[in-house]
């Protein structure tokens, strides 16, 4: 009984040995598929790639519905807002830098765009606003070269008038 169990467990490995010598055959197999190790039955017509993965129909759509679904998952084209939409978005941005979900929903309905488009527009606009603010602060701190020349000229004039 124990010998039978041992024989069943070793059966896949015994097939790798040559029948006459009981030693491993000269051709060494570099790897095994899980389906082979587990001795899983394969369905008729089932194909596997070089890694032993099943090539399913979901990766190779055949019906027109499946092909349509695959096409719709492609990256969406960039949204172009009309002048009226941009005006409304800018007006809202001036009053609030961050929208609540209800405000976003109302604005999207009013402008006939999706909430996601409004959300992304506000994210991009805040980024632009922060960049402008940072540059403005830098100019105020450093001053542009033209500003410095004007300041120097003003200083020189005030020194001459003091004398």
OpenMM code with the backbone's topology and positions (N, CA, C; nanometers):
from openmm import Vec3, app, unit

residues = "UNK UNK UNK UNK UNK UNK UNK UNK UNK UNK UNK UNK UNK UNK UNK UNK UNK UNK UNK UNK UNK UNK UNK UNK UNK UNK UNK UNK UNK UNK UNK UNK UNK UNK UNK UNK UNK UNK UNK UNK UNK UNK UNK UNK UNK UNK UNK UNK UNK UNK UNK UNK UNK UNK UNK UNK UNK UNK UNK UNK UNK UNK UNK UNK UNK UNK UNK UNK UNK UNK UNK UNK UNK UNK UNK UNK UNK UNK UNK UNK UNK UNK UNK UNK UNK UNK UNK UNK UNK UNK UNK UNK UNK UNK UNK UNK UNK UNK UNK UNK UNK UNK UNK UNK UNK UNK UNK UNK UNK UNK UNK UNK UNK UNK UNK UNK UNK UNK UNK UNK UNK UNK UNK UNK UNK UNK UNK UNK UNK UNK UNK UNK UNK UNK UNK UNK UNK UNK UNK UNK UNK UNK UNK UNK UNK UNK UNK UNK UNK UNK UNK UNK UNK UNK UNK UNK UNK UNK UNK UNK UNK UNK UNK".split()
positions = [
    Vec3(0.0828, -0.1183, 0.0000),
    Vec3(0.0000, 0.0000, 0.0000),
    Vec3(0.0879, 0.1256, 0.0000),
    Vec3(0.1833, 0.1285, 0.0877),
    Vec3(0.2735, 0.2421, 0.0967),
    Vec3(0.3581, 0.2537, -0.0296),
    Vec3(0.3966, 0.1430, -0.0849),
    Vec3(0.4767, 0.1409, -0.2076),
    Vec3(0.3950, 0.1944, -0.3248),
    Vec3(0.2672, 0.1633, -0.3289),
    Vec3(0.1810, 0.2130, -0.4370),
    Vec3(0.1679, 0.3654, -0.4305),
    Vec3(0.1486, 0.4154, -0.3096),
    Vec3(0.1369, 0.5594, -0.2896),
    Vec3(0.2658, 0.6299, -0.3317),
    Vec3(0.3789, 0.5716, -0.2931),
    Vec3(0.5081, 0.6265, -0.3304),
    Vec3(0.5263, 0.6242, -0.4817),
    Vec3(0.4847, 0.5166, -0.5448),
    Vec3(0.4952, 0.5032, -0.6900),
    Vec3(0.4083, 0.6082, -0.7598),
    Vec3(0.2890, 0.6339, -0.7074),
    Vec3(0.2007, 0.7342, -0.7664),
    Vec3(0.2613, 0.8747, -0.7542),
    Vec3(0.3217, 0.9021, -0.6395),
    Vec3(0.3832, 1.0324, -0.6197),
    Vec3(0.5051, 1.0536, -0.7084),
    Vec3(0.5796, 0.9470, -0.7314),
    Vec3(0.7026, 0.9581, -0.8096),
    Vec3(0.6812, 0.9388, -0.9594),
    Vec3(0.5629, 0.8998, -1.0011),
    Vec3(0.5352, 0.8691, -1.1415),
    Vec3(0.5777, 0.9805, -1.2374),
    Vec3(0.5439, 1.1073, -1.2113),
    Vec3(0.5871, 1.2112, -1.3058),
    Vec3(0.7388, 1.2200, -1.3183),
    Vec3(0.8094, 1.1920, -1.2106),
    Vec3(0.9557, 1.2016, -1.2131),
    Vec3(1.0195, 1.0777, -1.2755),
    Vec3(0.9538, 0.9636, -1.2612),
    Vec3(1.0062, 0.8407, -1.3205),
    Vec3(1.0023, 0.8463, -1.4721),
    Vec3(0.9069, 0.9196, -1.5263),
    Vec3(0.8982, 0.9296, -1.6724),
    Vec3(1.0168, 1.0071, -1.7302),
    Vec3(1.0869, 1.0808, -1.6460),
    Vec3(1.2048, 1.1543, -1.6917),
    Vec3(1.3276, 1.0639, -1.7005),
    Vec3(1.3221, 0.9486, -1.6396),
    Vec3(1.4344, 0.8549, -1.6404),
    Vec3(1.4278, 0.7675, -1.7657),
    Vec3(1.5446, 0.7230, -1.8109),
    Vec3(1.5459, 0.6301, -1.9245),
    Vec3(1.5061, 0.4924, -1.8730),
    Vec3(1.4267, 0.4183, -1.9511),
    Vec3(1.3752, 0.2901, -1.9010),
    Vec3(1.4854, 0.1875, -1.8725),
    Vec3(1.5930, 0.1891, -1.9522),
    Vec3(1.6927, 0.0845, -1.9340),
    Vec3(1.7893, 0.1107, -1.8189),
    Vec3(1.8266, 0.2349, -1.7947),
    Vec3(1.9288, 0.2605, -1.6934),
    Vec3(1.8738, 0.3075, -1.5596),
    Vec3(1.7559, 0.3662, -1.5607),
    Vec3(1.7034, 0.4198, -1.4369),
    Vec3(1.7685, 0.5519, -1.3997),
    Vec3(1.8536, 0.6020, -1.4875),
    Vec3(1.9201, 0.7304, -1.4649),
    Vec3(1.8494, 0.8375, -1.5475),
    Vec3(1.8657, 0.9631, -1.5094),
    Vec3(1.8023, 1.0693, -1.5874),
    Vec3(1.8497, 1.0670, -1.7315),
    Vec3(1.7580, 1.0963, -1.8226),
    Vec3(1.7926, 1.0961, -1.9647),
    Vec3(1.8836, 1.2133, -1.9953),
    Vec3(1.9545, 1.2078, -2.1072),
    Vec3(2.0503, 1.3107, -2.1458),
    Vec3(1.9837, 1.4443, -2.1751),
    Vec3(1.8606, 1.4403, -2.2236),
    Vec3(1.7936, 1.5671, -2.2529),
    Vec3(1.7274, 1.6192, -2.1261),
    Vec3(1.7768, 1.7299, -2.0833),
    Vec3(1.7255, 1.7880, -1.9592),
    Vec3(1.6161, 1.8889, -1.9931),
    Vec3(1.5012, 1.8778, -1.9285),
    Vec3(1.3920, 1.9711, -1.9503),
    Vec3(1.4185, 2.0947, -1.8643),
    Vec3(1.4092, 2.2124, -1.9270),
    Vec3(1.4455, 2.3344, -1.8556),
    Vec3(1.3357, 2.3835, -1.7612),
    Vec3(1.2121, 2.3434, -1.7817),
    Vec3(1.1051, 2.3878, -1.6949),
    Vec3(0.9790, 2.3082, -1.7189),
    Vec3(0.8851, 2.3258, -1.6324),
    Vec3(0.7592, 2.2528, -1.6416),
    Vec3(0.6443, 2.3504, -1.6280),
    Vec3(0.5362, 2.3209, -1.6982),
    Vec3(0.4152, 2.3988, -1.6837),
    Vec3(0.3391, 2.3489, -1.5628),
    Vec3(0.2695, 2.4399, -1.4968),
    Vec3(0.1906, 2.4017, -1.3796),
    Vec3(0.0874, 2.2973, -1.4182),
    Vec3(0.0272, 2.3138, -1.5366),
    Vec3(-0.0750, 2.2180, -1.5795),
    Vec3(-0.0157, 2.0776, -1.5936),
    Vec3(0.1130, 2.0676, -1.6306),
    Vec3(0.1780, 1.9371, -1.6422),
    Vec3(0.2109, 1.8802, -1.5046),
    Vec3(0.2601, 1.9651, -1.4154),
    Vec3(0.2963, 1.9193, -1.2817),
    Vec3(0.1734, 1.8711, -1.2068),
    Vec3(0.0649, 1.9474, -1.2186),
    Vec3(-0.0579, 1.9102, -1.1498),
    Vec3(-0.1381, 1.8073, -1.2278),
    Vec3(-0.0929, 1.7754, -1.3484),
    Vec3(-0.1590, 1.6776, -1.4345),
    Vec3(-0.3050, 1.7161, -1.4576),
    Vec3(-0.3252, 1.8442, -1.4905),
    Vec3(-0.4598, 1.8928, -1.5171),
    Vec3(-0.5015, 1.8568, -1.6581),
    Vec3(-0.6265, 1.8157, -1.6740),
    Vec3(-0.6722, 1.7851, -1.8105),
    Vec3(-0.6886, 1.9150, -1.8887),
    Vec3(-0.6497, 1.9140, -2.0149),
    Vec3(-0.6657, 2.0340, -2.0964),
    Vec3(-0.7870, 2.0161, -2.1855),
    Vec3(-0.8621, 2.1249, -2.2008),
    Vec3(-0.9805, 2.1208, -2.2860),
    Vec3(-0.9365, 2.1138, -2.4310),
    Vec3(-1.0191, 2.0531, -2.5130),
    Vec3(-0.9863, 2.0416, -2.6553),
    Vec3(-0.9778, 2.1799, -2.7178),
    Vec3(-0.8771, 2.2014, -2.7974),
    Vec3(-0.8602, 2.3282, -2.8658),
    Vec3(-0.8005, 2.4376, -2.7795),
    Vec3(-0.7675, 2.4076, -2.6569),
    Vec3(-0.7097, 2.5079, -2.5681),
    Vec3(-0.5629, 2.5257, -2.6044),
    Vec3(-0.5219, 2.6500, -2.6252),
    Vec3(-0.3837, 2.6779, -2.6632),
    Vec3(-0.3121, 2.7478, -2.5487),
    Vec3(-0.1794, 2.7242, -2.5404),
    Vec3(-0.0982, 2.7854, -2.4361),
    Vec3(0.0175, 2.8585, -2.4994),
    Vec3(0.0587, 2.9704, -2.4388),
    Vec3(0.1743, 3.0429, -2.4894),
    Vec3(0.3021, 2.9782, -2.4375),
    Vec3(0.4185, 3.0388, -2.4676),
    Vec3(0.5463, 2.9795, -2.4293),
    Vec3(0.5674, 2.9727, -2.2787),
    Vec3(0.4842, 3.0457, -2.2024),
    Vec3(0.4954, 3.0428, -2.0572),
    Vec3(0.3915, 2.9519, -1.9923),
    Vec3(0.3121, 2.8855, -2.0731),
    Vec3(0.2121, 2.7944, -2.0204),
    Vec3(0.0825, 2.8617, -1.9824),
    Vec3(0.0658, 2.9876, -2.0228),
    Vec3(-0.0586, 3.0585, -1.9931),
    Vec3(-0.1605, 3.0266, -2.1010),
    Vec3(-0.2838, 3.0141, -2.0582),
    Vec3(-0.3918, 2.9839, -2.1510),
    Vec3(-0.4199, 3.1071, -2.2356),
    Vec3(-0.4260, 3.0869, -2.3675),
    Vec3(-0.4632, 3.1958, -2.4575),
    Vec3(-0.6151, 3.1968, -2.4641),
    Vec3(-0.6758, 3.2931, -2.3932),
    Vec3(-0.8219, 3.2963, -2.3871),
    Vec3(-0.8785, 3.3876, -2.4940),
    Vec3(-1.0065, 3.3771, -2.5152),
    Vec3(-1.0745, 3.4602, -2.6148),
    Vec3(-1.0809, 3.6053, -2.5733),
    Vec3(-1.0681, 3.6347, -2.4433),
    Vec3(-1.0757, 3.7737, -2.3984),
    Vec3(-0.9579, 3.8552, -2.4494),
    Vec3(-0.8443, 3.7878, -2.4735),
    Vec3(-0.7292, 3.8600, -2.5272),
    Vec3(-0.7402, 3.8755, -2.6789),
    Vec3(-0.8120, 3.7869, -2.7418),
    Vec3(-0.8309, 3.7908, -2.8861),
    Vec3(-0.9800, 3.7967, -2.9162),
    Vec3(-1.0432, 3.9138, -2.9049),
    Vec3(-1.1869, 3.9201, -2.9232),
    Vec3(-1.2270, 3.8820, -3.0647),
    Vec3(-1.3362, 3.8087, -3.0727),
    Vec3(-1.3811, 3.7640, -3.2033),
    Vec3(-1.5124, 3.8291, -3.2436),
    Vec3(-1.6026, 3.8507, -3.1498),
    Vec3(-1.7308, 3.9100, -3.1851),
    Vec3(-1.7156, 4.0608, -3.1997),
    Vec3(-1.8059, 4.1210, -3.2744),
    Vec3(-1.7985, 4.2656, -3.2969),
    Vec3(-1.8215, 4.3420, -3.1667),
    Vec3(-1.9047, 4.2874, -3.0760),
    Vec3(-1.9279, 4.3526, -2.9468),
    Vec3(-1.7993, 4.3600, -2.8667),
    Vec3(-1.7236, 4.2493, -2.8638),
    Vec3(-1.5985, 4.2465, -2.7877),
    Vec3(-1.4972, 4.3427, -2.8476),
    Vec3(-1.4918, 4.3505, -2.9806),
    Vec3(-1.3994, 4.4423, -3.0458),
    Vec3(-1.4361, 4.5862, -3.0144),
    Vec3(-1.5667, 4.6159, -3.0097),
    Vec3(-1.6123, 4.7511, -2.9771),
    Vec3(-1.5706, 4.7889, -2.8351),
    Vec3(-1.5821, 4.6948, -2.7416),
    Vec3(-1.5439, 4.7202, -2.6029),
    Vec3(-1.3949, 4.7487, -2.5960),
    Vec3(-1.3135, 4.6725, -2.6686),
    Vec3(-1.1689, 4.6937, -2.6670),
    Vec3(-1.1338, 4.8313, -2.7240),
    Vec3(-1.2036, 4.8752, -2.8311),
    Vec3(-1.1759, 5.0052, -2.8899),
    Vec3(-1.2136, 5.1176, -2.7946),
    Vec3(-1.3240, 5.1010, -2.7212),
    Vec3(-1.3698, 5.2071, -2.6324),
    Vec3(-1.2778, 5.2252, -2.5125),
    Vec3(-1.1915, 5.1305, -2.4850),
    Vec3(-1.0995, 5.1421, -2.3724),
    Vec3(-0.9745, 5.2220, -2.4087),
    Vec3(-0.9611, 5.2606, -2.5355),
    Vec3(-0.8457, 5.3397, -2.5753),
    Vec3(-0.8538, 5.4776, -2.5133),
    Vec3(-0.7415, 5.5485, -2.5108),
    Vec3(-0.7344, 5.6805, -2.4493),
    Vec3(-0.8287, 5.7766, -2.5211),
    Vec3(-0.9045, 5.8499, -2.4405),
    Vec3(-1.0009, 5.9442, -2.4948),
    Vec3(-0.9290, 6.0678, -2.5476),
    Vec3(-0.9849, 6.1247, -2.6550),
    Vec3(-0.9249, 6.2449, -2.7142),
    Vec3(-0.9353, 6.3622, -2.6173),
    Vec3(-0.8468, 6.4571, -2.6321),
    Vec3(-0.8440, 6.5746, -2.5445),
    Vec3(-0.9724, 6.6548, -2.5622),
    Vec3(-1.0293, 6.6988, -2.4508),
    Vec3(-1.1535, 6.7756, -2.4528),
    Vec3(-1.1232, 6.9207, -2.4872),
    Vec3(-1.2004, 6.9753, -2.5798),
    Vec3(-1.1893, 7.1162, -2.6131),
    Vec3(-1.3135, 7.1857, -2.5588),
    Vec3(-1.2938, 7.2799, -2.4689),
    Vec3(-1.4054, 7.3531, -2.4104),
    Vec3(-1.4382, 7.4742, -2.4965),
    Vec3(-1.5655, 7.5045, -2.5040),
    Vec3(-1.6078, 7.6235, -2.5794),
    Vec3(-1.5728, 7.7481, -2.4975),
    Vec3(-1.5823, 7.8639, -2.5621),
    Vec3(-1.5528, 7.9894, -2.4929),
    Vec3(-1.6451, 8.0111, -2.3743),
    Vec3(-1.7734, 7.9794, -2.3921),
    Vec3(-1.8713, 7.9960, -2.2846),
    Vec3(-1.8365, 7.9051, -2.1662),
    Vec3(-1.7987, 7.7798, -2.1974),
    Vec3(-1.7632, 7.6848, -2.0911),
    Vec3(-1.6404, 7.7334, -2.0145),
    Vec3(-1.5382, 7.7788, -2.0867),
    Vec3(-1.4160, 7.8279, -2.0218),
    Vec3(-1.4477, 7.9497, -1.9357),
    Vec3(-1.5333, 8.0391, -1.9881),
    Vec3(-1.5714, 8.1574, -1.9118),
    Vec3(-1.6374, 8.1171, -1.7799),
    Vec3(-1.7314, 8.0233, -1.7867),
    Vec3(-1.8008, 7.9764, -1.6662),
    Vec3(-1.7042, 7.9074, -1.5696),
    Vec3(-1.6153, 7.8256, -1.6238),
    Vec3(-1.5173, 7.7562, -1.5394),
    Vec3(-1.4251, 7.8567, -1.4706),
    Vec3(-1.3781, 7.9541, -1.5469),
    Vec3(-1.2891, 8.0564, -1.4893),
    Vec3(-1.3607, 8.1383, -1.3820),
    Vec3(-1.4870, 8.1731, -1.4100),
    Vec3(-1.5657, 8.2506, -1.3136),
    Vec3(-1.5810, 8.1721, -1.1831),
    Vec3(-1.6091, 8.0441, -1.1961),
    Vec3(-1.6230, 7.9594, -1.0771),
    Vec3(-1.4885, 7.9460, -1.0054),
    Vec3(-1.3801, 7.9345, -1.0830),
    Vec3(-1.2469, 7.9205, -1.0243),
    Vec3(-1.2072, 8.0458, -0.9468),
    Vec3(-1.2457, 8.1628, -0.9984),
    Vec3(-1.2148, 8.2875, -0.9281),
    Vec3(-1.2809, 8.2927, -0.7910),
    Vec3(-1.4019, 8.2370, -0.7820),
    Vec3(-1.4709, 8.2399, -0.6529),
    Vec3(-1.4290, 8.1249, -0.5615),
    Vec3(-1.3982, 8.0090, -0.6203),
    Vec3(-1.3578, 7.8915, -0.5406),
    Vec3(-1.2474, 7.8167, -0.6144),
    Vec3(-1.1393, 7.7906, -0.5447),
    Vec3(-1.0301, 7.7133, -0.6050),
    Vec3(-1.0590, 7.5630, -0.6005),
    Vec3(-1.1425, 7.5214, -0.5051),
    Vec3(-1.1781, 7.3806, -0.4884),
    Vec3(-1.3298, 7.3680, -0.4867),
    Vec3(-1.3821, 7.2740, -0.5660),
    Vec3(-1.5261, 7.2528, -0.5723),
    Vec3(-1.5679, 7.1341, -0.4863),
    Vec3(-1.6841, 7.1457, -0.4246),
    Vec3(-1.7417, 7.0295, -0.3561),
    Vec3(-1.8013, 6.9390, -0.4641),
    Vec3(-1.8338, 6.8175, -0.4282),
    Vec3(-1.8884, 6.7246, -0.5279),
    Vec3(-2.0228, 6.7741, -0.5810),
    Vec3(-2.1030, 6.8368, -0.4953),
    Vec3(-2.2329, 6.8877, -0.5432),
    Vec3(-2.2123, 7.0066, -0.6376),
    Vec3(-2.1185, 7.0963, -0.6039),
    Vec3(-2.0888, 7.2091, -0.6934),
    Vec3(-2.0361, 7.1592, -0.8278),
    Vec3(-1.9498, 7.0596, -0.8217),
    Vec3(-1.8939, 7.0028, -0.9445),
    Vec3(-2.0039, 6.9418, -1.0302),
    Vec3(-2.0947, 6.8712, -0.9656),
    Vec3(-2.2051, 6.8076, -1.0365),
    Vec3(-2.2945, 6.9123, -1.1030),
    Vec3(-2.3282, 7.0175, -1.0293),
    Vec3(-2.4139, 7.1237, -1.0847),
    Vec3(-2.3456, 7.1950, -1.2010),
    Vec3(-2.2191, 7.2244, -1.1846),
    Vec3(-2.1445, 7.2936, -1.2902),
    Vec3(-2.1349, 7.2063, -1.4151),
    Vec3(-2.1093, 7.0778, -1.3960),
    Vec3(-2.0995, 6.9857, -1.5096),
    Vec3(-2.2317, 6.9791, -1.5853),
    Vec3(-2.3420, 6.9711, -1.5114),
    Vec3(-2.4745, 6.9682, -1.5752),
    Vec3(-2.5011, 7.0978, -1.6508),
    Vec3(-2.4675, 7.2099, -1.5893),
    Vec3(-2.4915, 7.3401, -1.6498),
    Vec3(-2.4098, 7.3586, -1.7788),
    Vec3(-2.2873, 7.3043, -1.7798),
    Vec3(-2.1991, 7.3213, -1.8967),
    Vec3(-2.2086, 7.2067, -1.9968),
    Vec3(-2.2872, 7.1045, -1.9617),
    Vec3(-2.3049, 6.9864, -2.0470),
    Vec3(-2.1718, 6.9131, -2.0718),
    Vec3(-2.0975, 6.8935, -1.9629),
    Vec3(-1.9750, 6.8136, -1.9661),
    Vec3(-1.9825, 6.7150, -1.8497),
    Vec3(-1.8887, 6.6215, -1.8445),
    Vec3(-1.8895, 6.5249, -1.7348),
    Vec3(-1.8254, 6.5850, -1.6098),
    Vec3(-1.8590, 6.5256, -1.4961),
    Vec3(-1.7986, 6.5711, -1.3699),
    Vec3(-1.6477, 6.5518, -1.3729),
    Vec3(-1.6044, 6.4430, -1.4353),
    Vec3(-1.4605, 6.4161, -1.4453),
    Vec3(-1.3902, 6.5258, -1.5233),
    Vec3(-1.4535, 6.5742, -1.6302),
    Vec3(-1.3924, 6.6820, -1.7082),
    Vec3(-1.3796, 6.8091, -1.6249),
    Vec3(-1.4806, 6.8385, -1.5455),
    Vec3(-1.4748, 6.9562, -1.4580),
    Vec3(-1.3640, 6.9372, -1.3546),
    Vec3(-1.3595, 6.8185, -1.2956),
    Vec3(-1.2582, 6.7899, -1.1931),
    Vec3(-1.1172, 6.8068, -1.2499),
    Vec3(-1.0931, 6.7496, -1.3658),
    Vec3(-0.9604, 6.7584, -1.4283),
    Vec3(-0.9284, 6.9029, -1.4663),
    Vec3(-1.0291, 6.9772, -1.5190),
    Vec3(-1.0057, 7.1166, -1.5547),
    Vec3(-0.9611, 7.1944, -1.4313),
    Vec3(-1.0280, 7.1736, -1.3180),
    Vec3(-0.9918, 7.2442, -1.1950),
    Vec3(-0.8528, 7.2027, -1.1455),
    Vec3(-0.8199, 7.0760, -1.1580),
    Vec3(-0.6854, 7.0314, -1.1178),
    Vec3(-0.5799, 7.1020, -1.2021),
    Vec3(-0.6017, 7.1034, -1.3327),
    Vec3(-0.5060, 7.1680, -1.4224),
    Vec3(-0.4991, 7.3186, -1.3975),
    Vec3(-0.6132, 7.3793, -1.3717),
    Vec3(-0.6173, 7.5239, -1.3488),
    Vec3(-0.5473, 7.5603, -1.2185),
    Vec3(-0.5648, 7.4777, -1.1140),
    Vec3(-0.4943, 7.5036, -0.9877),
    Vec3(-0.3442, 7.4927, -1.0070),
    Vec3(-0.3017, 7.3961, -1.0867),
    Vec3(-0.1584, 7.3811, -1.1158),
    Vec3(-0.1050, 7.5063, -1.1847),
    Vec3(-0.1796, 7.5537, -1.2837),
    Vec3(-0.1400, 7.6757, -1.3555),
    Vec3(-0.1375, 7.7952, -1.2602),
    Vec3(-0.2385, 7.8064, -1.1756),
    Vec3(-0.2486, 7.9171, -1.0790),
    Vec3(-0.1300, 7.9162, -0.9820),
    Vec3(-0.0964, 7.7965, -0.9304),
    Vec3(0.0164, 7.7861, -0.8371),
    Vec3(0.1479, 7.8230, -0.9043),
    Vec3(0.1633, 7.7826, -1.0286),
    Vec3(0.2847, 7.8159, -1.1031),
    Vec3(0.2965, 7.9668, -1.1211),
    Vec3(0.1862, 8.0315, -1.1575),
    Vec3(0.1852, 8.1765, -1.1752),
    Vec3(0.2154, 8.2463, -1.0429),
    Vec3(0.1538, 8.1976, -0.9341),
    Vec3(0.1780, 8.2569, -0.8021),
    Vec3(0.3240, 8.2436, -0.7611),
    Vec3(0.3825, 8.1276, -0.7865),
    Vec3(0.5236, 8.1043, -0.7524),
    Vec3(0.6141, 8.1991, -0.8306),
    Vec3(0.5861, 8.2137, -0.9607),
    Vec3(0.6664, 8.3039, -1.0429),
    Vec3(0.6496, 8.4489, -0.9965),
    Vec3(0.5281, 8.4871, -0.9599),
    Vec3(0.5016, 8.6231, -0.9124),
    Vec3(0.5775, 8.6508, -0.7826),
    Vec3(0.5762, 8.5519, -0.6927),
    Vec3(0.6490, 8.5674, -0.5667),
    Vec3(0.7985, 8.5797, -0.5904),
    Vec3(0.8480, 8.5015, -0.6852),
    Vec3(0.9908, 8.5064, -0.7162),
    Vec3(1.0288, 8.6433, -0.7721),
    Vec3(0.9451, 8.6973, -0.8588),
    Vec3(0.9717, 8.8296, -0.9155),
    Vec3(0.9654, 8.9350, -0.8064),
    Vec3(0.8652, 8.9243, -0.7185),
    Vec3(0.8535, 9.0210, -0.6090),
    Vec3(0.9746, 9.0143, -0.5172),
    Vec3(1.0258, 8.8945, -0.4962),
    Vec3(1.1402, 8.8762, -0.4059),
    Vec3(1.2701, 8.9220, -0.4726),
    Vec3(1.2950, 8.8689, -0.5913),
    Vec3(1.4199, 8.8985, -0.6623),
    Vec3(1.4124, 9.0304, -0.7370),
    Vec3(1.2996, 9.0534, -0.7981),
    Vec3(1.2860, 9.1687, -0.8859),
    Vec3(1.3489, 9.1374, -1.0197),
    Vec3(1.2864, 9.1797, -1.1257),
    Vec3(1.3421, 9.1553, -1.2581),
    Vec3(1.4592, 9.2511, -1.2805),
    Vec3(1.5466, 9.2240, -1.3753),
    Vec3(1.6604, 9.3138, -1.4029),
    Vec3(1.6137, 9.4555, -1.4392),
    Vec3(1.5013, 9.4653, -1.5120),
    Vec3(1.4505, 9.5971, -1.5497),
    Vec3(1.4057, 9.6741, -1.4263),
    Vec3(1.3408, 9.6028, -1.3316),
    Vec3(1.2969, 9.6673, -1.2073),
    Vec3(1.4161, 9.7201, -1.1290),
    Vec3(1.5242, 9.6417, -1.1245),
    Vec3(1.6432, 9.6825, -1.0502),
    Vec3(1.7051, 9.8085, -1.1107),
    Vec3(1.7091, 9.8176, -1.2457),
    Vec3(1.7644, 9.9362, -1.3120),
    Vec3(1.6825, 10.0595, -1.2761),
    Vec3(1.5493, 10.0456, -1.2779),
    Vec3(1.4628, 10.1584, -1.2428),
    Vec3(1.4847, 10.2005, -1.0985),
    Vec3(1.4992, 10.1026, -1.0092),
    Vec3(1.5228, 10.1333, -0.8682),
    Vec3(1.6557, 10.2064, -0.8501),
    Vec3(1.7601, 10.1624, -0.9221),
    Vec3(1.8911, 10.2261, -0.9127),
    Vec3(1.8841, 10.3706, -0.9615),
    Vec3(1.8098, 10.3916, -1.0724),
    Vec3(1.7953, 10.5265, -1.1254),
    Vec3(1.7207, 10.6153, -1.0258),
    Vec3(1.6172, 10.5617, -0.9648),
    Vec3(1.5412, 10.6370, -0.8640),
    Vec3(1.6309, 10.6728, -0.7455),
    Vec3(1.7147, 10.5760, -0.7023),
    Vec3(1.8057, 10.6002, -0.5906),
    Vec3(1.9049, 10.7124, -0.6250),
    Vec3(1.9579, 10.7077, -0.7484),
    Vec3(2.0535, 10.8095, -0.7909),
    Vec3(1.9895, 10.9476, -0.7927),
    Vec3(1.8655, 10.9556, -0.8410),
    Vec3(1.7945, 11.0838, -0.8471),
    Vec3(1.7694, 11.1388, -0.7071),
    Vec3(1.7310, 11.0491, -0.6162),
    Vec3(1.7021, 11.0949, -0.4798),
    Vec3(1.8306, 11.1398, -0.4094),
    Vec3(1.9446, 11.0742, -0.4406),
    Vec3(2.0714, 11.1149, -0.3809),
    Vec3(2.1123, 11.2523, -0.4323),
    Vec3(2.0921, 11.2795, -0.5620),
    Vec3(2.1296, 11.4079, -0.6220),
    Vec3(2.0435, 11.5202, -0.5650),
    Vec3(1.9182, 11.4907, -0.5440),
    Vec3(1.8295, 11.5954, -0.4907),
    Vec3(1.8586, 11.6269, -0.3450),
    Vec3(1.9144, 11.5279, -0.2714),
    Vec3(1.9517, 11.5491, -0.1320),
    Vec3(2.0747, 11.6384, -0.1214),
    Vec3(2.1569, 11.6366, -0.2221),
    Vec3(2.2818, 11.7114, -0.2173),
    Vec3(2.2648, 11.8541, -0.2473),
] * unit.nanometer
topology = app.Topology()
chain = topology.addChain("A")
for resn in residues:
    res = topology.addResidue(resn, chain)
    for name in ("N", "CA", "C"):
        topology.addAtom(name, app.Element.getBySymbol(name[0]), res)
